[in-house]
């Protein structure tokens, strides 16, 4: 769970940086990565 949380935070920071730089494609990819880790964390908590 701790690893998922750190990977989620890294993806979140990347998305903020990409948004600041105007790199829309990379920003959207980072959002998808954040969504993936969020779903995995939810699955771990549910089990």
N, C-alpha and C positions, 0 to 999 in steps of 0.2 A: 504494500500500500504506500509505503514511504517513497519507493522508487517511482510509482505512478504519479504521486503528488509533485515530485521534483521535475519529472518530465513534463507534466502539465504546466508548471510554472515557467519552465524554459520555453515552451511553445507560446505561452502567454506573452512573455517578454519579447520573443521574436516577432510576434504579431504586432505588438505595439511599435517596435522599431521599424518594421516593414511599412506600417501605416504612416509613420512619421516621414519616411523616405519616399512615400508615394509608389511603392512597389506593390501594385494591386494583386498581381498573380501570386507572389510569394505571401502576401497578407492572407489571401483566401486559403492557400495551402496550410498556413499556420493555424488558421481557424478550424480547418478540418482536422488537423492533428490534435488541437485542443479538445474538440468534440470526441475524438476517439478515446483519449485518455479519461475524459469525464465519464463516458459510458463504461469504461473498464473499471473505474473507481466505484461507480454505482453498482456494478455487478459484484465486485468484491465485497462491498458492504452488505449487499442483499444476501450473500451466502455466508 
